Amino acid sequence: MQASQAPVIWTIIISALIIVVSVFWLSSTIPEIPEIVIPTASEIAAAIVIPTVEVPEMPTTYIDLRDDLKTQSLSVCNEEFDMDDLLDDTGLDSDYDDDEVTVVREYLDDRHIYYVNVGIDNADDRHMNIDRVFKIDVDDDYKDKVYVTCEVTSDDGELEAELSYSL
């Protein structure tokens, strides 16, 4: 039985040698696995780019344009208000100086805004009339109401006011 086992043993040895040689040969031809680098949280955060979003301008409504024009017109009328013109137009200049006349308050309930035109391009051809009522004291002897009409116009983009005063 021993003679019949010899070819089997040689077959096993030769097969083992072939397997060992092929493993070494295959291991030399397999590419190396690259080292895996795991980024840190700060590196990830630095790599994130958030795009800027431009929000389109909301269209302006007629009511917003009218309210802006009212606010701007009142401001222009207040800047244009002049005590010397008030005295000249009301006839009080002959009796009093402008330092003797003081405006006590405006009757806001009597303020009337009319003929509002916001213009074609919201800068030119704007127009508004504002009627206002002021209480004045003249040297603590004379108290009266002054009616002021302010006509605000804009032909070149800037608001201009023209005031007229009456008692």
C-alpha angles and dihedrals in degrees: 000000000000094000091055092052095055096077090048092052091048090049091052093048093048091046091050091050091049091050093049093048092046091049091053091045093048093046091057092052097048111098118239118259109243119239112261114232115201112204121228124243092255091053090051092048091050091052094053112097118193111201118228115245120213112211110213116238112262114241112258115239125222090248091055091048091048093049091049090050091050092052093046092045093052089050092051091047091051091050092048095048107114127183093209091056090047091054093045096048096044096044094241093117093086092057104033143032121232091250090060093056120074131180107231101186147323121250098231092186089061094051111117125189118192144154094044114183115173093191133236099279097022092251108058130052094022118154137174137163122210125189114199134179122212130186112223132191119208112200091319089284102082128042124180146148121257118205113211124192114195119192111195120195137170124195100154102032099274121098116239124190130208115192131198123190132204137167 
